[in-house]
Amino acid sequence: MIDVTCAIIRDEDDRILVVQRGEKSDHPFKWEFPGGKIRDGETYADCIIREIREELSMGIVICSQLEPVEYDYGFKQVRLIPFVCDTLQDEPVLKEHIDFRWVVAGELRSIDFQEADVRVMELYLKLTGSRDEGNGNTRVQGEDDAGTGICEADQLKEITGKLMSLKQVDWLAASAIENQGIFGRLLEFSFGNDSRLAFRSSWVLTKVCDKQPEIIRPHLPGVIRQLRNIGNNSVVRSFMRILSQEDMNNFSDEEHGFLTDYCLGCLNNRSTPVAIKAYAMEILYRLTVIYPGLGNEAAASIRANMEAGQPGVVSKGRDVLRRIMEITGDS
């Protein structure tokens, strides 16, 4: 029995990444969830992070581990250890596969998966589907049955820790909009030491912001000052996404300075994930609207990043540069 890890990788739109094997592989032209064999002394989690980095040049955040799936192909027996993950990159860089697709969950059954991956897919759909259906009977309760009290921290941690789909995130975001106690807890969790809980909490906050940004707006000056202290790139991505949609006039001159330094630092750091760089570019453009003199420095940093050739950076960089040039009058 060969132990192999695989990743169900989701992007911000809750699409799932699938990749196609080549002609000379054991399963030519079949599709699969990316992953690979476990090395001696390696944990399952370490394996999947390494394999995705080596095969696809992508950074991932592990959200949960599913039950192993065993399958006998006749010429080999495999035990797939599936992980549900989120990614900080826009597109994979294929090194061992010949194609990739981003698909929504409802399209998974139309993909020509190899047999073991079919079982992983069904396990994932059953798990997320049953939980989605269960949300109709699940409440984030407060101190009384009316749900008007403050949500207990332990209860909310458990609920947030079990989030598996965009539908569930939207449901919890709606609860946070109705209950300021829930919102406050989620903000608190986002700055906590539990990286998985922090990521999921900040993810919910992005959905709160999409629906009613005025709820989080009073807290953003504090977020700006904390950015450098956040060691979790997934949480940084969430808050940068929120800030990239804000009118910079809502912030003070001092906060403008914090944001400018932080965003330029993101662009000048090669290890910054693509999504965070894209949000940093947008924020710098919005600051340039207020401070046109910032445009040349911002444009130089954006151009330097575009030369690295990452598709998400190049695409976003072109758009932001065009808008910055309209302000500065340069070409």
SULQUILIN-V928633 format. One record per pair of residues at least 12 apart in sequence whose ideal C-beta (glycine too) atoms are under 10 Angstrom apart, sorted by the first residue. I is the first residue (numbers start at 1). J is the second residue. D is the distance in Angstrom with one decimal. If there is no record, write none. Layout:
I;J;D
I;J;D
//
This chain:
1;70;7.1
1;72;9.1
1;76;9.0
1;77;4.8
1;78;7.2
1;79;5.3
2;37;6.5
2;38;8.8
2;76;6.2
2;77;6.7
2;78;5.0
2;79;6.9
2;80;9.5
3;37;7.1
3;38;4.9
3;42;9.9
3;44;7.9
3;47;8.6
3;68;8.3
3;78;7.9
3;79;5.1
3;80;8.5
3;81;6.6
4;35;6.1
4;36;6.5
4;37;5.4
4;38;7.2
4;44;9.9
4;47;8.7
4;48;9.7
4;51;9.1
4;68;9.7
4;69;9.9
4;78;5.4
4;79;6.9
4;80;5.5
4;81;7.1
4;82;9.8
4;116;8.2
5;33;9.6
5;34;9.5
5;35;4.5
5;36;6.7
5;37;8.1
5;38;6.4
5;42;9.3
5;43;9.6
5;44;5.5
5;45;8.3
5;46;9.3
5;47;4.7
5;48;4.2
5;49;9.2
5;50;9.3
5;51;6.5
5;52;9.2
5;65;9.3
5;68;9.8
5;79;9.8
5;80;7.5
5;81;4.8
5;82;7.7
5;83;6.6
6;32;7.0
6;33;4.2
6;34;6.7
6;35;3.5
6;36;8.3
6;48;7.4
6;51;8.6
6;52;9.7
6;66;9.5
6;69;8.9
6;78;9.8
6;80;5.4
6;81;7.3
6;82;5.3
6;83;7.3
6;85;10.0
6;116;8.4
6;117;7.0
6;120;6.3
7;33;5.9
7;34;5.8
7;35;5.5
7;36;9.9
7;48;5.3
7;49;8.8
7;51;7.8
7;52;5.7
7;55;9.8
7;56;9.2
7;58;9.2
7;60;6.3
7;62;8.3
7;81;10.0
7;82;7.5
7;83;5.1
7;84;7.9
7;85;4.8
7;86;10.0
7;87;9.0
7;120;10.0
8;33;5.6
8;34;9.5
8;35;9.7
8;63;9.1
8;64;9.5
8;66;8.0
8;82;6.2
8;83;7.0
8;84;5.0
8;85;6.7
8;86;9.9
8;105;9.6
8;108;9.3
8;117;9.8
8;120;7.3
8;121;8.2
8;123;9.5
8;124;5.5
8;128;9.7
9;33;7.7
9;34;7.1
9;35;9.8
9;48;9.7
9;52;7.2
9;56;8.4
9;58;7.3
9;60;6.0
9;61;9.7
9;83;8.8
9;84;8.5
9;85;5.0
9;86;7.3
9;87;5.2
9;89;9.4
9;92;8.5
9;102;9.3
10;60;9.6
10;61;9.9
10;63;8.2
10;84;7.3
10;85;7.1
10;86;5.4
10;87;7.2
10;102;9.2
10;105;9.1
10;164;9.6
10;165;8.8
10;166;8.4
11;86;7.5
11;87;6.0
11;88;9.6
11;89;8.7
11;90;7.6
11;91;9.5
11;102;6.4
11;275;9.0
12;86;8.1
12;87;8.9
12;88;9.8
12;90;9.3
12;166;9.1
12;203;8.7
12;206;8.2
12;237;8.4
12;238;9.4
12;241;7.8
12;275;7.6
13;102;8.0
13;104;8.2
13;166;7.7
14;86;9.5
14;104;7.0
14;105;7.4
14;128;9.8
14;165;6.6
14;166;3.6
14;167;8.3
14;169;8.3
14;170;9.8
15;101;8.9
15;102;4.1
15;103;6.2
15;104;5.7
15;105;8.6
15;107;9.0
15;166;9.5
16;33;8.2
16;84;9.5
16;101;9.0
16;102;7.1
16;103;5.7
16;104;7.3
16;105;6.4
16;107;8.5
16;108;6.7
16;111;9.6
16;121;9.0
16;124;8.3
17;33;7.8
17;34;7.0
17;52;9.4
17;56;8.1
17;58;8.3
17;60;9.7
17;85;9.2
17;87;7.4
17;89;10.0
17;91;9.4
17;92;6.7
17;100;6.3
17;101;7.6
17;102;5.9
17;103;8.2
18;31;5.0
18;32;7.0
18;33;6.6
18;34;8.2
18;97;9.6
18;99;9.2
18;100;6.9
18;101;5.4
18;102;8.1
18;103;6.2
18;107;9.2
18;108;7.7
18;111;5.7
18;112;9.8
18;113;7.7
18;117;8.5
18;121;9.0
19;31;6.8
19;32;6.2
19;33;7.7
19;34;5.0
19;35;9.7
19;55;8.1
19;56;7.6
19;92;7.3
19;94;7.3
19;96;8.4
19;97;4.1
19;98;8.4
19;99;7.1
19;100;4.8
19;101;8.1
20;32;7.9
20;94;9.1
20;97;5.7
20;98;5.3
20;99;4.1
20;100;7.1
20;101;8.1
20;111;9.4
20;112;8.8
21;96;8.3
21;97;6.3
21;98;7.4
21;99;9.3
21;114;7.5
22;94;9.8
22;96;7.5
22;97;6.8
22;98;4.9
22;99;9.3
23;98;7.9
25;96;8.5
25;97;8.9
25;98;9.3
25;114;9.4
26;73;7.8
26;75;7.9
26;76;7.6
26;114;8.4
27;73;8.4
27;112;10.0
27;113;9.3
27;114;4.3
27;115;8.4
27;116;9.3
27;117;9.2
28;98;9.8
28;114;9.9
29;98;7.9
29;99;9.1
29;112;7.8
29;114;9.9
30;111;9.4
30;112;6.2
30;113;6.6
30;114;4.1
30;115;8.7
30;117;8.0
31;97;9.2
31;99;8.5
31;100;9.2
31;101;7.9
31;103;9.6
31;108;9.7
31;111;4.9
31;112;5.6
31;113;5.2
31;114;7.3
31;117;7.3
31;118;9.9
31;121;9.9
32;80;9.5
32;97;8.4
32;111;9.2
32;113;6.3
32;114;5.6
32;116;8.3
32;117;4.7
32;118;9.9
32;120;8.9
32;121;9.9
33;80;8.3
33;82;7.0
33;83;9.1
33;85;9.8
33;108;9.8
33;113;8.2
33;114;9.8
33;116;9.5
33;117;5.6
33;120;6.1
33;121;7.7
33;124;8.9
34;48;8.8
34;51;7.0
34;52;6.1
34;55;5.7
34;56;6.0
34;58;8.6
34;60;9.7
34;85;9.9
34;92;7.8
34;94;9.8
34;96;8.7
34;97;7.4
34;100;8.5
35;47;7.9
35;48;5.8
35;51;5.3
35;52;7.4
35;55;8.1
35;80;7.7
35;81;8.3
35;82;8.2
35;83;8.1
35;117;9.6
35;120;9.7
36;48;8.1
36;50;8.1
36;51;3.8
36;52;8.7
36;54;7.8
36;55;6.8
36;96;8.7
37;51;8.2
37;78;9.3
38;50;9.7
38;51;9.1
38;79;9.7
38;81;8.0
39;51;9.7
44;62;9.6
44;65;7.0
44;68;9.2
44;81;5.0
44;82;9.8
44;83;7.6
45;62;5.9
45;65;7.6
45;81;9.4
45;83;7.3
47;81;8.2
47;83;9.5
48;60;7.5
48;62;7.1
48;65;9.1
48;81;7.9
48;82;9.0
48;83;5.1
48;85;7.4
49;61;9.2
49;62;7.3
49;83;9.0
49;85;8.7
51;96;9.7
52;83;9.4
52;85;7.6
52;87;8.3
52;89;9.7
52;92;8.4
54;95;7.3
54;96;8.6
55;92;8.0
55;93;9.0
55;94;8.0
55;95;5.7
55;96;5.2
55;97;7.3
56;87;9.0
56;89;8.2
56;91;9.1
56;92;3.7
56;93;6.2
56;94;6.9
56;95;7.2
56;96;8.7
56;97;8.1
56;100;8.1
57;89;7.6
57;91;9.5
57;92;6.8
57;93;4.0
57;94;8.9
57;95;7.4
57;310;9.1
58;85;9.3
58;87;5.5
58;88;7.8
58;89;4.6
58;90;9.4
58;91;8.5
58;92;5.4
58;93;7.7
58;273;9.4
58;274;9.3
59;85;9.8
59;86;9.9
59;87;6.8
59;88;4.7
59;89;6.1
59;233;7.2
59;234;9.4
59;271;9.3
59;273;5.7
59;274;8.9
59;275;9.5
60;83;8.2
60;85;4.2
60;86;6.8
60;87;5.2
60;88;7.6
60;89;8.6
60;234;9.7
61;85;6.2
61;86;4.9
61;87;7.5
61;88;7.2
61;195;7.8
61;196;7.9
61;199;5.8
61;200;9.7
61;203;10.0
61;232;8.3
61;233;7.7
61;234;4.7
61;235;9.7
61;237;9.3
62;83;5.3
62;84;7.7
62;85;5.4
62;86;8.5
62;195;9.3
62;196;7.4
62;199;9.7
63;83;7.8
63;84;4.7
63;85;6.1
63;86;6.0
63;161;9.5
63;163;8.0
63;164;7.6
63;196;6.7
63;199;7.6
63;200;7.3
63;203;9.6
63;234;9.5
64;82;9.3
64;83;7.2
64;84;4.7
64;85;8.8
64;127;9.0
64;161;8.7
64;162;8.3
64;163;9.2
64;164;7.0
64;196;8.2
65;81;7.0
65;82;7.2
65;83;5.4
65;84;7.7
65;85;9.9
66;80;9.1
66;81;8.0
66;82;4.2
66;83;7.2
66;84;6.7
66;120;7.3
66;123;5.7
66;124;6.7
66;127;6.8
66;164;10.0
67;80;9.9
67;81;8.9
67;82;7.9
67;120;9.7
67;123;6.7
67;127;9.0
68;80;6.4
68;81;5.1
68;82;7.7
68;120;9.5
68;123;9.7
69;81;8.2
69;82;6.8
69;115;9.9
69;116;6.0
69;117;8.5
69;118;9.2
69;119;4.5
69;120;5.3
69;121;9.7
69;122;9.1
69;123;6.5
70;116;8.0
70;119;8.5
71;114;8.8
71;115;5.6
71;116;3.9
71;117;9.0
71;118;8.8
71;119;6.5
71;120;9.5
72;115;9.3
72;116;9.4
73;114;8.5
73;115;7.0
73;116;7.8
77;116;9.8
78;114;9.7
78;115;9.5
78;116;5.6
79;116;8.8
80;116;5.1
80;117;7.4
80;119;7.6
80;120;5.7
80;123;9.5
81;120;9.5
82;116;9.8
82;117;9.0
82;119;9.3
82;120;4.8
82;121;9.3
82;123;7.0
82;124;7.1
84;124;7.0
84;127;8.6
84;128;8.7
84;164;6.7
84;165;9.6
86;199;7.3
86;200;9.3
86;203;7.9
86;234;6.7
86;237;9.3
87;234;9.5
87;273;8.7
87;274;9.5
87;275;8.3
88;233;5.7
88;234;6.9
88;236;9.2
88;237;6.1
88;272;9.3
88;273;3.6
88;274;6.9
88;275;5.2
88;276;7.1
89;273;6.4
89;274;5.0
89;275;6.9
89;310;8.2
89;311;9.4
89;312;7.0
90;102;9.7
90;273;9.6
90;274;5.4
90;275;6.7
90;278;7.7
90;310;8.0
90;311;6.5
90;312;3.3
90;313;8.5
90;315;8.2
90;316;8.8
91;274;8.3
91;310;8.3
91;311;5.1
91;312;6.3
91;315;9.7
92;311;10.0
93;309;9.9
93;310;8.6
93;311;8.9
104;166;9.4
105;121;9.2
105;124;7.8
105;125;6.4
105;128;6.8
105;129;8.4
105;132;9.8
105;165;7.4
105;166;9.0
105;167;9.6
106;125;8.9
108;120;9.9
108;121;5.0
108;122;8.8
108;124;7.8
108;125;6.6
109;121;7.3
109;122;8.4
109;125;7.8
124;164;8.5
124;165;9.8
127;164;6.5
127;165;9.3
128;163;10.0
128;164;4.7
128;165;4.6
128;166;9.6
128;167;8.3
128;168;8.1
129;164;9.6
129;165;8.5
129;167;9.7
130;164;9.8
131;162;7.1
131;163;8.7
131;164;5.6
131;165;7.1
131;167;8.9
131;168;6.4
132;164;8.3
132;165;5.9
132;166;9.7
132;167;5.0
132;168;6.5
132;171;8.7
133;167;9.9
134;162;10.0
134;168;9.4
135;159;9.8
135;165;9.4
135;167;7.3
135;168;6.1
135;170;9.7
135;171;5.2
135;172;9.0
136;171;9.2
138;159;7.5
138;162;9.6
138;168;9.3
138;171;8.4
138;172;9.9
138;175;9.9
139;151;9.8
139;159;9.6
139;175;8.1
140;152;9.4
140;155;7.4
140;156;6.5
140;159;6.2
140;160;9.5
140;171;9.0
140;172;7.0
140;174;9.8
140;175;4.6
140;176;8.4
140;178;9.1
140;179;7.0
140;181;9.3
140;182;5.8
140;185;9.6
141;155;6.9
141;156;9.6
141;159;9.9
141;179;9.9
142;155;9.6
142;179;6.9
142;181;6.7
142;182;8.5
143;181;9.2
147;175;8.6
147;178;8.2
147;179;7.1
147;182;9.7
148;178;9.7
148;179;8.0
148;181;9.4
149;179;8.7
149;181;7.2
150;179;7.8
150;180;8.5
150;181;3.4
150;182;8.1
150;184;8.1
150;185;8.0
151;175;8.2
151;176;9.2
151;179;6.5
151;181;5.3
151;182;4.7
151;183;9.6
151;184;9.1
151;185;6.0
151;186;9.4
152;181;9.4
152;185;8.9
153;181;9.8
153;185;5.9
153;188;8.1
153;189;8.4
155;185;9.6
156;172;8.7
156;175;9.2
156;176;9.6
156;179;10.0
156;181;8.9
156;182;6.4
156;185;5.1
156;186;7.5
156;188;9.8
156;189;7.8
156;197;9.7
156;201;8.9
157;185;8.3
157;189;7.0
157;192;9.3
157;194;8.1
157;197;6.2
157;200;9.8
157;201;9.0
158;197;9.9
159;171;9.7
159;172;6.8
159;175;8.9
159;182;9.5
159;200;9.7
160;172;6.9
160;182;9.7
160;185;8.6
160;186;7.2
160;189;6.7
160;194;9.9
160;196;9.3
160;197;6.1
160;198;9.8
160;199;9.8
160;200;5.1
160;201;5.7
160;203;9.2
160;204;7.0
161;189;9.7
161;194;8.5
161;196;7.0
161;197;5.9
161;200;6.9
161;201;9.6
162;200;9.0
163;197;9.9
163;199;9.8
163;200;5.1
163;201;9.3
163;203;7.6
163;204;7.5
164;200;9.8
166;203;9.3
166;207;8.4
168;200;9.7
168;204;9.3
169;200;7.9
169;203;5.9
169;204;5.5
169;205;10.0
169;206;8.7
169;207;5.6
169;208;9.9
170;204;8.8
170;207;5.7
170;208;9.9
170;210;9.1
170;211;8.6
171;204;9.4
171;207;9.5
172;186;8.0
172;200;8.9
172;201;9.2
172;203;9.4
172;204;5.1
172;207;8.0
172;208;9.0
173;186;8.9
173;203;9.1
173;204;5.2
173;205;7.8
173;206;8.3
173;207;3.7
173;208;4.8
173;209;8.8
173;210;7.9
173;211;6.5
173;212;9.2
174;204;9.9
174;207;8.5
174;208;8.6
174;211;7.5
174;212;9.9
175;204;9.0
175;208;9.7
176;201;9.6
176;204;6.4
176;205;7.7
176;207;8.6
176;208;5.2
176;211;9.5
176;212;9.5
176;215;7.8
176;216;9.6
177;207;9.3
177;208;5.9
177;211;6.1
177;212;5.5
177;215;6.4
180;215;8.0
182;204;9.1
182;208;9.6
183;204;9.1
183;205;7.9
183;208;6.7
183;212;10.0
183;215;6.3
183;216;7.8
183;219;9.0
184;219;9.0
185;201;8.0
186;198;9.9
186;200;8.9
186;201;4.5
186;202;7.9
186;203;9.5
186;204;5.5
186;205;5.8
186;208;7.9
186;216;9.9
187;201;7.5
187;202;8.6
187;204;9.9
187;205;6.7
187;208;9.6
187;216;7.8
187;219;6.1
187;222;9.0
187;223;8.6
188;201;8.1
189;201;3.8
189;202;8.2
189;204;9.2
189;205;9.5
189;235;9.7
190;202;4.2
190;203;9.1
190;204;8.9
190;205;6.4
190;223;8.8
190;226;9.5
190;230;8.5
190;232;8.7
190;234;9.9
190;235;5.6
190;238;7.4
190;239;7.7
191;222;9.4
191;223;8.9
191;226;6.5
191;229;8.3
191;230;7.2
191;232;9.3
191;235;7.8
191;239;9.9
192;232;9.5
192;235;9.5
193;231;9.2
193;232;9.3
194;232;9.6
195;231;8.2
195;232;5.1
195;233;9.6
195;234;7.6
195;235;8.1
196;232;9.3
196;234;9.0
198;230;8.4
198;231;9.6
198;232;5.4
198;234;7.6
198;235;5.0
198;238;9.2
199;232;6.3
199;233;9.0
199;234;3.9
199;235;5.9
199;237;8.9
199;238;7.6
200;234;8.8
200;235;9.8
200;238;9.7
201;235;8.2
201;238;8.7
202;223;9.8
202;230;9.2
202;232;8.2
202;234;7.0
202;235;4.5
202;236;8.7
202;237;8.1
202;238;3.6
202;239;6.5
202;241;9.2
202;242;8.8
203;234;7.7
203;235;8.9
203;237;9.1
203;238;5.9
203;241;9.7
204;238;8.9
205;219;9.2
205;223;9.6
205;235;9.5
205;238;6.3
205;239;8.0
205;241;9.6
205;242;7.0
206;237;8.9
206;238;5.0
206;239;8.5
206;240;10.0
206;241;5.5
206;242;6.0
206;245;9.4
207;238;9.8
208;242;9.0
209;238;9.1
209;239;9.7
209;241;8.1
209;242;4.8
209;243;9.6
209;245;7.1
209;246;9.0
210;241;9.5
210;242;9.0
210;245;8.4
213;242;7.7
213;245;7.0
213;246;7.5
213;247;10.0
213;250;10.0
216;239;9.5
216;242;6.5
216;246;9.5
217;242;9.4
217;246;7.5
217;247;9.7
217;250;6.6
217;251;9.9
218;250;9.8
219;242;9.8
220;239;8.3
220;242;7.2
220;243;6.7
220;246;6.7
220;250;7.5
220;251;7.2
220;255;8.3
221;250;8.9
221;251;6.4
221;252;7.2
221;254;9.0
221;255;5.6
221;258;9.1
222;255;9.9
223;235;10.0
223;238;9.9
223;239;5.3
223;240;9.7
223;242;7.8
223;243;7.4
223;255;9.8
224;239;8.6
224;243;7.2
224;251;6.9
224;252;9.4
224;254;9.2
224;255;5.0
224;256;9.2
224;257;9.8
224;258;5.1
224;259;5.9
224;262;7.8
225;254;9.1
225;255;7.7
225;258;6.3
225;262;10.0
226;239;8.4
226;258;9.8
227;239;6.8
227;240;7.9
227;243;8.7
227;258;7.4
227;259;8.1
227;261;9.8
227;262;5.2
227;263;9.4
227;265;9.7
227;266;9.3
228;258;8.3
228;261;8.8
228;262;6.5
228;265;8.4
233;271;9.4
233;272;8.3
233;273;5.5
233;275;8.7
233;276;6.7
234;273;9.0
234;275;9.5
234;276;9.8
236;262;9.5
236;266;8.6
236;272;9.0
236;273;8.4
236;275;9.4
236;276;5.8
236;279;9.0
236;280;10.0
237;273;6.8
237;274;9.8
237;275;5.1
237;276;5.4
237;278;9.5
237;279;7.2
238;275;9.9
238;279;9.7
239;276;9.8
239;279;9.0
240;259;9.8
240;262;8.9
240;263;8.4
240;266;8.0
240;273;10.0
240;275;8.0
240;276;5.5
240;277;9.3
240;278;8.7
240;279;3.8
240;280;6.6
240;282;8.7
240;283;7.2
241;275;7.9
241;276;9.0
241;278;9.2
241;279;5.6
241;282;9.2
242;279;9.0
243;259;7.2
243;262;9.6
243;263;9.2
243;279;7.2
243;280;9.4
243;282;8.8
243;283;5.8
243;286;8.9
244;263;9.5
244;278;8.2
244;279;4.3
244;280;8.1
244;281;8.5
244;282;4.1
244;283;5.3
244;284;9.7
244;285;9.1
244;286;7.6
245;279;9.2
245;282;8.3
245;283;9.6
245;286;9.2
246;259;9.8
246;283;8.4
246;286;7.5
247;286;7.4
247;289;9.2
247;290;9.6
248;260;9.9
248;283;7.7
248;284;10.0
248;285;9.6
248;286;4.7
248;287;5.4
248;288;9.4
248;289;7.1
248;290;5.6
248;291;9.1
249;286;9.2
249;289;8.8
249;290;6.8
251;287;9.4
251;290;9.6
253;290;9.4
253;291;9.6
256;286;9.9
256;287;6.1
256;290;7.0
256;291;7.3
256;294;9.2
257;287;9.7
259;280;9.0
259;283;6.0
259;284;8.4
259;286;9.1
259;287;6.5
260;283;8.5
260;284;7.2
260;287;5.8
260;288;9.6
260;291;8.0
260;294;6.5
260;297;8.8
260;298;8.4
262;280;7.7
262;283;8.6
263;276;9.3
263;277;9.0
263;279;8.3
263;280;3.9
263;281;7.7
263;282;9.0
263;283;5.1
263;284;5.0
263;285;9.9
263;286;9.9
263;287;7.8
263;298;8.0
263;301;8.6
264;280;7.8
264;284;7.3
264;294;9.2
264;297;7.0
264;298;7.3
264;300;9.7
264;301;5.7
265;280;8.5
265;301;9.6
266;278;9.8
266;279;8.3
266;280;4.2
266;281;9.0
266;283;9.2
266;284;9.5
266;301;9.1
266;305;9.5
267;280;5.7
267;281;7.2
267;284;7.9
267;298;8.3
267;300;9.4
267;301;4.2
267;302;6.7
267;304;7.4
267;305;5.5
267;313;9.1
267;317;9.5
268;280;10.0
268;301;6.2
268;304;7.8
268;305;8.6
270;305;9.2
270;308;7.8
272;305;9.0
272;313;9.9
273;312;9.5
274;305;9.4
274;308;9.8
274;310;5.5
274;311;8.4
274;312;4.4
274;313;5.8
274;316;8.6
275;312;7.2
275;313;9.9
275;316;9.5
277;301;9.6
277;302;9.0
277;305;6.2
277;308;9.7
277;310;8.2
277;312;7.9
277;313;5.7
277;316;7.8
277;317;8.7
278;305;9.7
278;310;9.7
278;312;6.0
278;313;6.8
278;315;8.5
278;316;4.2
278;317;8.4
278;319;9.6
278;320;8.6
279;316;8.8
280;298;9.4
280;301;8.8
280;302;9.2
280;305;9.3
280;316;9.6
280;320;9.6
281;298;7.8
281;299;10.0
281;301;8.5
281;302;5.7
281;305;8.1
281;306;9.9
281;313;8.1
281;316;5.5
281;317;6.3
281;319;8.4
281;320;4.4
281;321;8.6
281;323;9.9
281;324;9.1
282;316;7.5
282;319;8.8
282;320;6.4
282;323;9.3
283;298;9.5
283;320;9.7
284;297;8.7
284;298;4.1
284;299;8.9
284;301;7.7
284;302;7.6
284;320;7.4
284;324;7.9
285;298;7.2
285;299;9.7
285;302;9.1
285;319;8.9
285;320;4.9
285;321;8.9
285;322;9.7
285;323;5.4
285;324;5.7
285;326;9.9
285;327;8.2
286;320;9.8
286;323;9.6
288;320;9.2
288;323;8.3
288;324;5.5
288;326;9.9
288;327;5.6
288;328;7.5
289;323;8.8
289;324;9.3
289;327;6.4
290;327;10.0
291;327;9.8
292;324;9.1
292;327;5.4
292;328;6.0
292;329;8.9
293;328;8.6
294;324;8.9
294;327;9.5
294;328;9.2
295;321;9.6
295;323;9.7
295;324;4.9
295;325;7.9
295;326;9.7
295;327;5.7
295;328;4.0
295;329;9.1
295;330;7.5
296;324;8.8
296;328;6.6
296;330;7.3
298;320;8.1
298;321;8.9
298;324;6.2
298;328;9.4
299;317;9.4
299;320;8.6
299;321;5.9
299;324;5.3
299;325;7.3
299;328;7.5
299;330;7.3
301;317;9.6
302;314;10.0
302;316;8.6
302;317;4.8
302;318;9.1
302;320;6.1
302;321;5.7
302;324;7.7
303;317;7.3
303;321;7.2
304;317;9.6
305;317;6.2
306;318;7.4
306;320;10.0
306;321;8.1
//
